[in-house]
Protein backbone atom coordinates (compact mmCIF):
# COMPACT_ATOMS: atom_id res chain seq x y z
CA UNK A 1 0.00 0.00 0.00
CA UNK A 2 1.16 3.62 -0.52
CA UNK A 3 3.08 5.31 2.24
CA UNK A 4 4.86 8.48 3.15
CA UNK A 5 8.61 8.47 2.73
CA UNK A 6 10.47 7.55 5.94
CA UNK A 7 12.71 10.02 7.69
CA UNK A 8 16.45 9.62 7.86
CA UNK A 9 16.27 8.49 11.50
CA UNK A 10 13.79 5.75 10.66
CA UNK A 11 16.02 4.04 8.11
CA UNK A 12 18.89 1.64 8.92
CA UNK A 13 22.22 3.24 9.65
CA UNK A 14 24.38 3.66 6.53
CA UNK A 15 27.51 1.52 6.09
CA UNK A 16 30.70 2.91 7.67
CA UNK A 17 32.22 5.79 5.74
CA UNK A 18 29.08 6.57 3.74
CA UNK A 19 28.03 10.21 4.10
CA UNK A 20 26.03 12.79 2.19
CA UNK A 21 23.07 12.03 -0.04
CA UNK A 22 21.40 9.54 0.36
CA UNK A 23 23.28 8.22 3.39
CA UNK A 24 23.23 11.03 5.95
CA UNK A 25 21.09 13.59 4.10
CA UNK A 26 17.43 13.55 3.06
CA UNK A 27 15.15 15.65 0.88
CA UNK A 28 12.98 18.29 2.46
CA UNK A 29 9.29 17.34 2.50
CA UNK A 30 7.27 19.24 -0.12
CA UNK A 31 4.92 22.02 0.88
CA UNK A 32 1.40 21.12 1.88
CA UNK A 33 -1.09 20.52 -0.89
CA UNK A 34 -2.45 17.73 -3.10
CA UNK A 35 0.26 15.40 -4.37
CA UNK A 36 -0.37 12.68 -6.98
CA UNK A 37 0.63 9.21 -5.93
CA UNK A 38 3.95 8.14 -7.49
CA UNK A 39 4.87 4.51 -8.11
CA UNK A 40 8.56 3.68 -8.50
CA UNK A 41 9.84 0.24 -9.55
CA UNK A 42 13.43 -0.91 -9.21
CA UNK A 43 14.35 -3.95 -11.33
CA UNK A 44 17.50 -5.61 -10.04
CA UNK A 45 19.84 -8.48 -10.81
CA UNK A 46 23.11 -9.02 -8.94
CA UNK A 47 23.60 -5.35 -8.06
CA UNK A 48 23.93 -5.65 -4.27
CA UNK A 49 26.95 -3.37 -4.46
CA UNK A 50 24.79 -0.42 -5.55
CA UNK A 51 21.27 -1.44 -4.59
CA UNK A 52 21.16 0.11 -1.12
CA UNK A 53 22.11 3.53 -2.45
CA UNK A 54 19.35 3.27 -5.05
CA UNK A 55 16.75 2.28 -2.46
CA UNK A 56 17.70 5.09 -0.10
CA UNK A 57 17.61 7.66 -2.90
CA UNK A 58 13.95 6.74 -3.42
CA UNK A 59 12.89 6.43 0.20
CA UNK A 60 14.54 9.67 1.30
CA UNK A 61 12.66 11.83 -1.21
CA UNK A 62 10.39 13.07 1.59
CA UNK A 63 7.39 12.55 -0.72
CA UNK A 64 4.02 12.09 1.06
CA UNK A 65 2.40 9.49 -1.23
CA UNK A 66 4.92 6.96 -2.51
CA UNK A 67 4.50 3.41 -3.74
CA UNK A 68 7.88 1.68 -4.10
CA UNK A 69 8.59 -1.83 -5.33
CA UNK A 70 11.86 -3.73 -5.77
CA UNK A 71 11.72 -6.69 -8.15
CA UNK A 72 14.88 -8.76 -8.07
CA UNK A 73 15.45 -11.43 -10.69
CA UNK A 74 16.84 -14.02 -8.28
CA UNK A 75 20.24 -12.50 -7.48
CA UNK A 76 22.93 -14.64 -5.85
CA UNK A 77 25.06 -11.77 -4.54
CA UNK A 78 23.30 -10.84 -1.32
CA UNK A 79 20.76 -8.47 -2.88
CA UNK A 80 17.92 -10.12 -0.94
CA UNK A 81 19.57 -9.20 2.37
CA UNK A 82 19.84 -5.58 1.25
CA UNK A 83 16.18 -5.50 0.27
CA UNK A 84 15.10 -7.11 3.55
CA UNK A 85 16.74 -4.30 5.51
CA UNK A 86 14.26 -1.90 3.91
CA UNK A 87 11.23 -4.15 3.37
CA UNK A 88 9.01 -2.38 5.92
CA UNK A 89 9.09 0.72 3.68
CA UNK A 90 8.45 -1.19 0.44
CA UNK A 91 5.00 -1.68 -1.04
CA UNK A 92 6.10 -4.95 -2.60
CA UNK A 93 9.29 -6.86 -3.27
CA UNK A 94 10.32 -10.22 -4.61
CA UNK A 95 13.45 -12.11 -5.57
CA UNK A 96 12.74 -14.77 -8.15
CA UNK A 97 13.64 -15.48 -11.78
CA UNK A 98 11.97 -13.22 -14.33
CA UNK A 99 12.25 -12.61 -18.05
CA UNK A 100 14.51 -9.59 -17.88
CA UNK A 101 14.46 -5.93 -16.98
CA UNK A 102 11.37 -4.90 -18.94
CA UNK A 103 9.40 -7.87 -17.61
CA UNK A 104 10.26 -6.88 -14.03
CA UNK A 105 9.23 -3.25 -14.57
CA UNK A 106 5.99 -4.29 -16.25
CA UNK A 107 5.20 -6.61 -13.37
CA UNK A 108 5.59 -3.72 -10.93
CA UNK A 109 3.63 -1.27 -13.06
CA UNK A 110 0.74 -3.74 -13.33
CA UNK A 111 0.54 -3.73 -9.53
CA UNK A 112 0.81 0.05 -9.36
CA UNK A 113 -1.91 2.36 -8.08
CA UNK A 114 0.05 5.56 -8.66
CA UNK A 115 -0.97 8.35 -11.02
CA UNK A 116 2.69 8.76 -12.05
CA UNK A 117 4.90 5.77 -12.88
CA UNK A 118 8.67 5.45 -13.19
CA UNK A 119 11.47 2.94 -12.81
CA UNK A 120 15.01 3.36 -11.65
CA UNK A 121 17.62 0.65 -12.13
CA UNK A 122 19.47 -0.79 -9.17
CA UNK A 123 22.75 0.95 -10.01
CA UNK A 124 21.26 4.43 -10.56
CA UNK A 125 20.01 7.01 -8.04
CA UNK A 126 17.55 9.86 -7.77
CA UNK A 127 18.70 13.32 -6.73
CA UNK A 128 17.12 15.13 -3.76
CA UNK A 129 13.58 16.46 -4.34
CA UNK A 130 13.26 14.80 -7.75
CA UNK A 131 9.78 13.46 -7.00
CA UNK A 132 8.53 16.84 -5.80
CA UNK A 133 9.70 18.58 -8.96
CA UNK A 134 8.15 15.97 -11.21
CA UNK A 135 4.82 15.99 -9.37
CA UNK A 136 4.57 19.78 -9.62
CA UNK A 137 5.12 19.75 -13.38
CA UNK A 138 2.52 17.03 -13.96
CA UNK A 139 0.03 18.88 -11.74
CA UNK A 140 0.34 22.06 -13.82
CA UNK A 141 -0.53 20.39 -17.13
CA UNK A 142 -3.03 17.49 -17.22
CA UNK A 143 -2.18 16.86 -20.89
CA UNK A 144 1.40 15.85 -20.19
CA UNK A 145 2.18 12.19 -20.73
CA UNK A 146 5.89 12.21 -19.91
CA UNK A 147 8.32 14.36 -17.93
CA UNK A 148 12.11 14.11 -17.90
CA UNK A 149 15.08 16.13 -16.72
CA UNK A 150 18.82 16.54 -16.59
CA UNK A 151 21.02 13.61 -15.65
CA UNK A 152 24.57 13.20 -14.37
CA UNK A 153 26.85 10.23 -15.01
CA UNK A 154 28.56 8.81 -11.91
CA UNK A 155 31.22 6.16 -11.46
CA UNK A 156 31.40 3.07 -9.24
CA UNK A 157 32.16 5.27 -6.23
CA UNK A 158 29.31 7.72 -6.94
CA UNK A 159 31.71 10.46 -8.03
CA UNK A 160 30.29 12.65 -10.80
CA UNK A 161 32.02 12.06 -14.14
CA UNK A 162 30.00 14.42 -16.31
CA UNK A 163 26.51 15.62 -17.11
CA UNK A 164 24.74 14.09 -20.06
CA UNK A 165 23.81 16.38 -22.92
CA UNK A 166 20.06 16.70 -22.63
CA UNK A 167 17.56 19.47 -23.11
CA UNK A 168 14.09 20.35 -24.30
CA UNK A 169 13.94 17.89 -27.20
CA UNK A 170 11.38 17.31 -29.93
CA UNK A 171 10.18 13.83 -30.82
CA UNK A 172 12.27 13.99 -33.98
CA UNK A 173 15.42 14.70 -31.94
CA UNK A 174 14.71 11.88 -29.52
CA UNK A 175 14.18 9.43 -32.39
CA UNK A 176 17.77 9.97 -33.52
CA UNK A 177 19.18 10.19 -29.97
CA UNK A 178 20.09 13.86 -30.38
CA UNK A 179 19.55 14.04 -27.45
CA UNK A 180 17.90 10.96 -25.98
CA UNK A 181 15.79 11.01 -22.83
CA UNK A 182 17.85 9.78 -19.85
CA UNK A 183 15.93 6.77 -18.57
CA UNK A 184 16.39 7.43 -14.81
CA UNK A 185 14.77 10.86 -15.23
CA UNK A 186 11.74 9.60 -17.15
CA UNK A 187 8.33 9.73 -15.42
CA UNK A 188 5.05 8.89 -17.19
CA UNK A 189 1.40 9.44 -16.46
CA UNK A 190 -0.46 6.22 -15.71
CA UNK A 191 -3.19 6.79 -18.27
CA UNK A 192 -0.53 7.29 -20.97
CA UNK A 193 0.95 3.89 -20.15
CA UNK A 194 -2.51 2.35 -20.27
CA UNK A 195 -3.05 3.95 -23.69
CA UNK A 196 0.23 2.99 -25.40
CA UNK A 197 1.09 -0.22 -23.55
CA UNK A 198 3.92 -1.36 -21.30
CA UNK A 199 7.63 -1.79 -22.03
CA UNK A 200 8.49 -4.29 -24.73
CA UNK A 201 9.98 -7.36 -22.99
CA UNK A 202 11.75 -8.49 -26.18
CA UNK A 203 14.08 -5.49 -25.95
CA UNK A 204 17.14 -5.73 -23.72
CA UNK A 205 18.81 -2.33 -24.15
CA UNK A 206 16.42 0.20 -25.66
CA UNK A 207 13.04 -0.54 -24.08
CA UNK A 208 12.91 2.98 -22.62
CA UNK A 209 13.79 4.54 -26.00
CA UNK A 210 11.07 2.60 -27.82
CA UNK A 211 8.56 3.33 -25.05
CA UNK A 212 9.25 7.08 -25.16
CA UNK A 213 8.58 7.11 -28.91
CA UNK A 214 5.15 5.54 -28.40
CA UNK A 215 4.36 8.08 -25.69
CA UNK A 216 5.61 10.95 -27.85
CA UNK A 217 3.30 10.09 -30.72
CA UNK A 218 0.21 10.49 -28.53
CA UNK A 219 1.12 12.82 -25.66
CA UNK A 220 3.04 15.97 -24.87
CA UNK A 221 6.20 15.72 -22.85
CA UNK A 222 8.11 18.32 -20.89
CA UNK A 223 11.74 18.79 -19.94
CA UNK A 224 12.61 19.92 -16.40
CA UNK A 225 15.88 21.93 -16.29
CA UNK A 226 16.91 20.28 -13.01
CA UNK A 227 19.20 17.32 -12.37
CA UNK A 228 16.77 14.58 -11.39
CA UNK A 229 18.94 11.48 -11.35
CA UNK A 230 22.39 9.92 -11.62
CA UNK A 231 23.17 7.21 -14.16
CA UNK A 232 26.04 4.94 -13.14
CA UNK A 233 28.84 4.13 -15.59
CA UNK A 234 30.69 0.99 -14.54
CA UNK A 235 32.25 -2.05 -16.27
CA UNK A 236 29.40 -4.39 -15.32
CA UNK A 237 26.69 -2.12 -16.73
CA UNK A 238 24.70 -3.83 -19.47
CA UNK A 239 25.39 -1.21 -22.12
CA UNK A 240 29.11 -1.19 -21.25
CA UNK A 241 29.36 -4.95 -21.71
CA UNK A 242 27.81 -4.96 -25.18
CA UNK A 243 27.64 -1.44 -26.68
CA UNK A 244 27.33 -2.77 -30.23
CA UNK A 245 24.19 -4.74 -29.45
CA UNK A 246 22.81 -1.62 -27.78
CA UNK A 247 23.14 0.55 -30.87
CA UNK A 248 22.04 -2.23 -33.23
CA UNK A 249 18.87 -2.74 -31.20
CA UNK A 250 18.29 1.02 -31.27
CA UNK A 251 18.60 1.08 -35.06
CA UNK A 252 16.09 -1.77 -35.31
CA UNK A 253 13.66 0.16 -33.09
CA UNK A 254 14.06 3.28 -35.25
CA UNK A 255 13.43 1.27 -38.42
CA UNK A 256 10.26 -0.18 -36.87
CA UNK A 257 9.17 3.30 -35.81
CA UNK A 258 9.41 4.58 -39.38
CA UNK A 259 7.63 1.52 -40.81
CA UNK A 260 4.29 2.76 -39.44
CA UNK A 261 2.07 5.55 -40.71
CA UNK A 262 3.52 8.80 -39.35
CA UNK A 263 2.88 12.52 -39.78
CA UNK A 264 4.68 13.85 -42.86
CA UNK A 265 7.13 15.97 -40.85
CA UNK A 266 8.32 12.88 -38.98
CA UNK A 267 8.29 10.52 -41.93
CA UNK A 268 10.62 12.76 -43.94
CA UNK A 269 13.27 12.41 -41.22
CA UNK A 270 13.69 8.67 -41.73
CA UNK A 271 16.88 8.75 -43.82
CA UNK A 272 18.60 11.36 -41.65
CA UNK A 273 17.72 9.48 -38.48
CA UNK A 274 18.98 6.12 -39.73
CA UNK A 275 22.11 7.78 -41.08
CA UNK A 276 22.81 9.45 -37.73
CA UNK A 277 22.40 6.14 -35.89
CA UNK A 278 24.60 4.40 -38.44
CA UNK A 279 27.39 6.89 -37.71
CA UNK A 280 26.92 6.17 -34.00
CA UNK A 281 27.31 2.49 -34.80
CA UNK A 282 30.52 3.28 -36.67
CA UNK A 283 31.94 5.01 -33.59
CA UNK A 284 31.16 1.95 -31.48
CA UNK A 285 32.77 -0.34 -34.05
CA UNK A 286 35.86 1.86 -34.04
CA UNK A 287 36.15 1.62 -30.25
CA UNK A 288 35.97 -2.15 -30.65
CA UNK A 289 38.84 -2.12 -33.14
CA UNK A 290 36.63 -3.01 -36.13
CA UNK A 291 37.66 -0.14 -38.38
CA UNK A 292 36.70 -1.68 -41.74
CA UNK A 293 33.16 -2.39 -40.53
CA UNK A 294 32.98 1.15 -39.15
CA UNK A 295 33.87 2.62 -42.53
CA UNK A 296 31.20 0.44 -44.19
CA UNK A 297 28.64 1.82 -41.72
CA UNK A 298 29.76 5.39 -42.52
CA UNK A 299 29.42 4.75 -46.25
CA UNK A 300 25.86 3.47 -45.73
CA UNK A 301 25.07 6.54 -43.64
CA UNK A 302 26.27 8.93 -46.34
CA UNK A 303 24.17 7.12 -48.92
CA UNK A 304 21.10 7.86 -46.81
CA UNK A 305 21.93 11.48 -45.96
CA UNK A 306 24.80 13.77 -46.86
CA UNK A 307 23.87 17.11 -45.32
CA UNK A 308 26.61 19.18 -43.68
CA UNK A 309 25.96 18.18 -40.02
CA UNK A 310 25.91 14.50 -40.94
CA UNK A 311 29.11 14.80 -43.00
CA UNK A 312 30.86 16.43 -40.02
CA UNK A 313 29.86 13.56 -37.75
CA UNK A 314 30.89 11.06 -40.40
CA UNK A 315 34.32 12.71 -40.73
CA UNK A 316 34.96 12.32 -37.00
CA UNK A 317 33.81 8.70 -37.10
CA UNK A 318 36.02 8.05 -40.16
CA UNK A 319 39.07 9.37 -38.32
CA UNK A 320 38.22 7.18 -35.32
CA UNK A 321 38.05 4.12 -37.56
CA UNK A 322 41.73 4.60 -38.49
CA UNK A 323 42.98 5.48 -35.02
CA UNK A 324 41.95 2.07 -33.71
CA UNK A 325 40.74 0.83 -30.34
CA UNK A 326 43.99 1.45 -28.47
CA UNK A 327 44.30 5.03 -29.70
CA UNK A 328 40.65 5.82 -29.02
CA UNK A 329 40.82 4.41 -25.49
CA UNK A 330 43.94 6.47 -24.84
CA UNK A 331 42.24 9.66 -26.04
CA UNK A 332 39.21 8.89 -23.87
CA UNK A 333 41.43 8.47 -20.81
CA UNK A 334 43.10 11.82 -21.55
CA UNK A 335 39.68 13.45 -21.93
CA UNK A 336 38.45 12.00 -18.63
CA UNK A 337 41.62 13.12 -16.87
CA UNK A 338 41.18 16.61 -18.28
CA UNK A 339 37.57 16.76 -17.08
CA UNK A 340 38.63 15.64 -13.62
CA UNK A 341 41.35 18.30 -13.50
CA UNK A 342 38.93 20.99 -14.64
CA UNK A 343 36.32 19.87 -12.10
CA UNK A 344 38.74 20.03 -9.18
CA UNK A 345 40.64 23.18 -10.16
CA UNK A 346 38.07 25.47 -11.71
CA UNK A 347 37.55 28.76 -9.81
NORQUI-V205057 format. One record per residue. N is the residue number from 1. RES is the residue in one small letter. PHI is phi in whole degrees, 0 to 359 (none if undefined). D_FIRST is the distance of its C-alpha to the first C-alpha in Angstrom with 1 decimal. Layout:
# NORQUI-V205057
n=N res=RES phi=PHI d_first=D_FIRST
n=N res=RES phi=PHI d_first=D_FIRST
This chain:
# NORQUI-V205057
n=1 res=x phi=none d_first=0.0
n=2 res=x phi=297 d_first=3.8
n=3 res=x phi=205 d_first=6.5
n=4 res=x phi=279 d_first=10.3
n=5 res=x phi=291 d_first=12.4
n=6 res=x phi=290 d_first=14.2
n=7 res=x phi=275 d_first=17.9
n=8 res=x phi=300 d_first=20.6
n=9 res=x phi=292 d_first=21.7
n=10 res=x phi=280 d_first=18.4
n=11 res=x phi=278 d_first=18.4
n=12 res=x phi=302 d_first=21.0
n=13 res=x phi=297 d_first=24.4
n=14 res=x phi=291 d_first=25.5
n=15 res=x phi=300 d_first=28.2
n=16 res=x phi=305 d_first=31.8
n=17 res=x phi=87 d_first=33.2
n=18 res=x phi=270 d_first=30.0
n=19 res=x phi=225 d_first=30.1
n=20 res=x phi=78 d_first=29.1
n=21 res=x phi=287 d_first=26.0
n=22 res=x phi=257 d_first=23.4
n=23 res=x phi=263 d_first=24.9
n=24 res=x phi=237 d_first=26.4
n=25 res=x phi=231 d_first=25.4
n=26 res=x phi=225 d_first=22.3
n=27 res=x phi=288 d_first=21.8
n=28 res=x phi=284 d_first=22.6
n=29 res=x phi=300 d_first=19.8
n=30 res=x phi=292 d_first=20.6
n=31 res=x phi=299 d_first=22.6
n=32 res=x phi=298 d_first=21.2
n=33 res=x phi=142 d_first=20.6
n=34 res=x phi=295 d_first=18.2
n=35 res=x phi=230 d_first=16.0
n=36 res=x phi=294 d_first=14.5
n=37 res=x phi=291 d_first=11.0
n=38 res=x phi=245 d_first=11.7
n=39 res=x phi=251 d_first=10.5
n=40 res=x phi=246 d_first=12.6
n=41 res=x phi=240 d_first=13.7
n=42 res=x phi=247 d_first=16.3
n=43 res=x phi=278 d_first=18.7
n=44 res=x phi=213 d_first=20.9
n=45 res=x phi=205 d_first=24.1
n=46 res=x phi=55 d_first=26.4
n=47 res=x phi=235 d_first=25.5
n=48 res=x phi=304 d_first=25.0
n=49 res=x phi=300 d_first=27.5
n=50 res=x phi=247 d_first=25.4
n=51 res=x phi=301 d_first=21.8
n=52 res=x phi=297 d_first=21.2
n=53 res=x phi=296 d_first=22.5
n=54 res=x phi=298 d_first=20.3
n=55 res=x phi=301 d_first=17.1
n=56 res=x phi=295 d_first=18.4
n=57 res=x phi=292 d_first=19.4
n=58 res=x phi=276 d_first=15.9
n=59 res=x phi=293 d_first=14.4
n=60 res=x phi=266 d_first=17.5
n=61 res=x phi=287 d_first=17.4
n=62 res=x phi=71 d_first=16.8
n=63 res=x phi=279 d_first=14.6
n=64 res=x phi=279 d_first=12.8
n=65 res=x phi=219 d_first=9.9
n=66 res=x phi=246 d_first=8.9
n=67 res=x phi=237 d_first=6.8
n=68 res=x phi=232 d_first=9.0
n=69 res=x phi=232 d_first=10.3
n=70 res=x phi=240 d_first=13.7
n=71 res=x phi=244 d_first=15.8
n=72 res=x phi=264 d_first=19.1
n=73 res=x phi=275 d_first=22.0
n=74 res=x phi=95 d_first=23.4
n=75 res=x phi=300 d_first=24.9
n=76 res=x phi=245 d_first=27.8
n=77 res=x phi=249 d_first=28.1
n=78 res=x phi=93 d_first=25.7
n=79 res=x phi=299 d_first=22.6
n=80 res=x phi=300 d_first=20.6
n=81 res=x phi=295 d_first=21.8
n=82 res=x phi=297 d_first=20.6
n=83 res=x phi=298 d_first=17.1
n=84 res=x phi=298 d_first=17.1
n=85 res=x phi=297 d_first=18.1
n=86 res=x phi=244 d_first=14.9
n=87 res=x phi=297 d_first=12.4
n=88 res=x phi=293 d_first=11.0
n=89 res=x phi=255 d_first=9.8
n=90 res=x phi=259 d_first=8.5
n=91 res=x phi=291 d_first=5.4
n=92 res=x phi=198 d_first=8.3
n=93 res=x phi=207 d_first=12.0
n=94 res=x phi=206 d_first=15.2
n=95 res=x phi=224 d_first=18.9
n=96 res=x phi=201 d_first=21.1
n=97 res=x phi=302 d_first=23.8
n=98 res=x phi=228 d_first=22.9
n=99 res=x phi=252 d_first=25.2
n=100 res=x phi=111 d_first=24.9
n=101 res=x phi=300 d_first=23.1
n=102 res=x phi=296 d_first=22.6
n=103 res=x phi=298 d_first=21.5
n=104 res=x phi=295 d_first=18.7
n=105 res=x phi=297 d_first=17.6
n=106 res=x phi=300 d_first=17.8
n=107 res=x phi=300 d_first=15.8
n=108 res=x phi=292 d_first=12.8
n=109 res=x phi=296 d_first=13.6
n=110 res=x phi=293 d_first=13.9
n=111 res=x phi=277 d_first=10.2
n=112 res=x phi=292 d_first=9.4
n=113 res=x phi=241 d_first=8.6
n=114 res=x phi=287 d_first=10.3
n=115 res=x phi=279 d_first=13.9
n=116 res=x phi=238 d_first=15.1
n=117 res=x phi=240 d_first=14.9
n=118 res=x phi=202 d_first=16.7
n=119 res=x phi=220 d_first=17.4
n=120 res=x phi=229 d_first=19.3
n=121 res=x phi=291 d_first=21.4
n=122 res=x phi=283 d_first=21.5
n=123 res=x phi=241 d_first=24.9
n=124 res=x phi=250 d_first=24.1
n=125 res=x phi=218 d_first=22.7
n=126 res=x phi=275 d_first=21.6
n=127 res=x phi=269 d_first=23.9
n=128 res=x phi=305 d_first=23.2
n=129 res=x phi=66 d_first=21.8
n=130 res=x phi=299 d_first=21.3
n=131 res=x phi=294 d_first=18.0
n=132 res=x phi=298 d_first=19.7
n=133 res=x phi=299 d_first=22.8
n=134 res=x phi=296 d_first=21.1
n=135 res=x phi=300 d_first=19.1
n=136 res=x phi=295 d_first=22.5
n=137 res=x phi=292 d_first=24.4
n=138 res=x phi=299 d_first=22.2
n=139 res=x phi=295 d_first=22.2
n=140 res=x phi=283 d_first=26.0
n=141 res=x phi=220 d_first=26.6
n=142 res=x phi=296 d_first=24.7
n=143 res=x phi=274 d_first=26.9
n=144 res=x phi=291 d_first=25.7
n=145 res=x phi=256 d_first=24.1
n=146 res=x phi=212 d_first=24.1
n=147 res=x phi=229 d_first=24.4
n=148 res=x phi=214 d_first=25.8
n=149 res=x phi=212 d_first=27.7
n=150 res=x phi=286 d_first=30.1
n=151 res=x phi=214 d_first=29.5
n=152 res=x phi=261 d_first=31.4
n=153 res=x phi=255 d_first=32.4
n=154 res=x phi=242 d_first=32.2
n=155 res=x phi=262 d_first=33.8
n=156 res=x phi=299 d_first=32.9
n=157 res=x phi=259 d_first=33.2
n=158 res=x phi=71 d_first=31.1
n=159 res=x phi=280 d_first=34.3
n=160 res=x phi=286 d_first=34.6
n=161 res=x phi=268 d_first=37.0
n=162 res=x phi=188 d_first=37.1
n=163 res=x phi=251 d_first=35.2
n=164 res=x phi=293 d_first=34.8
n=165 res=x phi=285 d_first=36.9
n=166 res=x phi=208 d_first=34.5
n=167 res=x phi=200 d_first=35.0
n=168 res=x phi=283 d_first=34.7
n=169 res=x phi=258 d_first=35.4
n=170 res=x phi=277 d_first=36.4
n=171 res=x phi=300 d_first=35.3
n=172 res=x phi=299 d_first=38.7
n=173 res=x phi=292 d_first=38.4
n=174 res=x phi=293 d_first=35.1
n=175 res=x phi=305 d_first=36.6
n=176 res=x phi=261 d_first=39.2
n=177 res=x phi=60 d_first=37.0
n=178 res=x phi=227 d_first=39.0
n=179 res=x phi=263 d_first=36.5
n=180 res=x phi=270 d_first=33.4
n=181 res=x phi=272 d_first=29.9
n=182 res=x phi=295 d_first=28.4
n=183 res=x phi=304 d_first=25.4
n=184 res=x phi=296 d_first=23.3
n=185 res=x phi=263 d_first=23.8
n=186 res=x phi=271 d_first=22.9
n=187 res=x phi=234 d_first=20.0
n=188 res=x phi=231 d_first=20.0
n=189 res=x phi=282 d_first=19.0
n=190 res=x phi=304 d_first=16.9
n=191 res=x phi=293 d_first=19.8
n=192 res=x phi=291 d_first=22.2
n=193 res=x phi=297 d_first=20.5
n=194 res=x phi=296 d_first=20.6
n=195 res=x phi=280 d_first=24.2
n=196 res=x phi=259 d_first=25.6
n=197 res=x phi=99 d_first=23.6
n=198 res=x phi=278 d_first=21.7
n=199 res=x phi=296 d_first=23.4
n=200 res=x phi=280 d_first=26.5
n=201 res=x phi=289 d_first=26.1
n=202 res=x phi=281 d_first=29.9
n=203 res=x phi=266 d_first=30.0
n=204 res=x phi=253 d_first=29.8
n=205 res=x phi=236 d_first=30.7
n=206 res=x phi=236 d_first=30.5
n=207 res=x phi=297 d_first=27.4
n=208 res=x phi=289 d_first=26.2
n=209 res=x phi=297 d_first=29.8
n=210 res=x phi=297 d_first=30.1
n=211 res=x phi=296 d_first=26.7
n=212 res=x phi=296 d_first=27.7
n=213 res=x phi=293 d_first=31.0
n=214 res=x phi=296 d_first=29.4
n=215 res=x phi=296 d_first=27.3
n=216 res=x phi=296 d_first=30.4
n=217 res=x phi=286 d_first=32.5
n=218 res=x phi=244 d_first=30.4
n=219 res=x phi=226 d_first=28.7
n=220 res=x phi=286 d_first=29.7
n=221 res=x phi=230 d_first=28.4
n=222 res=x phi=220 d_first=28.9
n=223 res=x phi=268 d_first=29.8
n=224 res=x phi=257 d_first=28.7
n=225 res=x phi=280 d_first=31.6
n=226 res=x phi=236 d_first=29.4
n=227 res=x phi=284 d_first=28.7
n=228 res=x phi=262 d_first=25.0
n=229 res=x phi=204 d_first=24.9
n=230 res=x phi=240 d_first=27.1
n=231 res=x phi=256 d_first=28.1
n=232 res=x phi=270 d_first=29.6
n=233 res=x phi=256 d_first=33.0
n=234 res=x phi=210 d_first=34.0
n=235 res=x phi=301 d_first=36.2
n=236 res=x phi=272 d_first=33.4
n=237 res=x phi=297 d_first=31.6
n=238 res=x phi=302 d_first=31.7
n=239 res=x phi=289 d_first=33.7
n=240 res=x phi=284 d_first=36.1
n=241 res=x phi=289 d_first=36.8
n=242 res=x phi=221 d_first=37.8
n=243 res=x phi=295 d_first=38.4
n=244 res=x phi=291 d_first=40.8
n=245 res=x phi=296 d_first=38.4
n=246 res=x phi=300 d_first=36.0
n=247 res=x phi=289 d_first=38.6
n=248 res=x phi=294 d_first=39.9
n=249 res=x phi=294 d_first=36.6
n=250 res=x phi=297 d_first=36.2
n=251 res=x phi=296 d_first=39.7
n=252 res=x phi=297 d_first=38.8
n=253 res=x phi=296 d_first=35.8
n=254 res=x phi=297 d_first=38.1
n=255 res=x phi=299 d_first=40.7
n=256 res=x phi=294 d_first=38.3
n=257 res=x phi=301 d_first=37.1
n=258 res=x phi=279 d_first=40.7
n=259 res=x phi=279 d_first=41.5
n=260 res=x phi=264 d_first=39.8
n=261 res=x phi=290 d_first=41.1
n=262 res=x phi=230 d_first=40.5
n=263 res=x phi=303 d_first=41.8
n=264 res=x phi=302 d_first=45.3
n=265 res=x phi=293 d_first=44.4
n=266 res=x phi=278 d_first=41.9
n=267 res=x phi=299 d_first=44.0
n=268 res=x phi=287 d_first=47.0
n=269 res=x phi=267 d_first=45.0
n=270 res=x phi=303 d_first=44.8
n=271 res=x phi=296 d_first=47.8
n=272 res=x phi=295 d_first=47.0
n=273 res=x phi=295 d_first=43.4
n=274 res=x phi=294 d_first=44.5
n=275 res=x phi=292 d_first=47.3
n=276 res=x phi=299 d_first=45.1
n=277 res=x phi=291 d_first=42.7
n=278 res=x phi=293 d_first=45.9
n=279 res=x phi=294 d_first=47.1
n=280 res=x phi=300 d_first=43.8
n=281 res=x phi=298 d_first=44.3
n=282 res=x phi=298 d_first=47.8
n=283 res=x phi=295 d_first=46.6
n=284 res=x phi=295 d_first=44.3
n=285 res=x phi=300 d_first=47.3
n=286 res=x phi=296 d_first=49.5
n=287 res=x phi=296 d_first=47.2
n=288 res=x phi=271 d_first=47.3
n=289 res=x phi=80 d_first=51.1
n=290 res=x phi=250 d_first=51.5
n=291 res=x phi=298 d_first=53.8
n=292 res=x phi=297 d_first=55.6
n=293 res=x phi=294 d_first=52.4
n=294 res=x phi=297 d_first=51.2
n=295 res=x phi=293 d_first=54.4
n=296 res=x phi=297 d_first=54.1
n=297 res=x phi=296 d_first=50.6
n=298 res=x phi=294 d_first=52.2
n=299 res=x phi=298 d_first=55.0
n=300 res=x phi=296 d_first=52.7
n=301 res=x phi=297 d_first=50.7
n=302 res=x phi=290 d_first=54.0
n=303 res=x phi=291 d_first=55.0
n=304 res=x phi=282 d_first=51.9
n=305 res=x phi=206 d_first=52.2
n=306 res=x phi=228 d_first=54.8
n=307 res=x phi=289 d_first=54.0
n=308 res=x phi=299 d_first=54.6
n=309 res=x phi=300 d_first=51.1
n=310 res=x phi=292 d_first=50.6
n=311 res=x phi=296 d_first=54.0
n=312 res=x phi=296 d_first=53.1
n=313 res=x phi=296 d_first=50.0
n=314 res=x phi=295 d_first=52.0
n=315 res=x phi=297 d_first=54.8
n=316 res=x phi=298 d_first=52.4
n=317 res=x phi=297 d_first=50.9
n=318 res=x phi=298 d_first=54.5
n=319 res=x phi=298 d_first=55.5
n=320 res=x phi=300 d_first=52.5
n=321 res=x phi=295 d_first=53.6
n=322 res=x phi=266 d_first=57.0
n=323 res=x phi=293 d_first=55.7
n=324 res=x phi=89 d_first=53.9
n=325 res=x phi=299 d_first=50.8
n=326 res=x phi=297 d_first=52.4
n=327 res=x phi=295 d_first=53.6
n=328 res=x phi=296 d_first=50.3
n=329 res=x phi=297 d_first=48.3
n=330 res=x phi=295 d_first=50.9
n=331 res=x phi=296 d_first=50.5
n=332 res=x phi=294 d_first=46.8
n=333 res=x phi=296 d_first=47.1
n=334 res=x phi=297 d_first=49.6
n=335 res=x phi=297 d_first=47.3
n=336 res=x phi=297 d_first=44.4
n=337 res=x phi=297 d_first=46.8
n=338 res=x phi=295 d_first=48.0
n=339 res=x phi=295 d_first=44.5
n=340 res=x phi=296 d_first=43.8
n=341 res=x phi=296 d_first=47.2
n=342 res=x phi=297 d_first=46.6
n=343 res=x phi=296 d_first=43.1
n=344 res=x phi=272 d_first=44.6
n=345 res=x phi=243 d_first=47.9
n=346 res=x phi=291 d_first=47.3
n=347 res=x phi=291 d_first=48.3
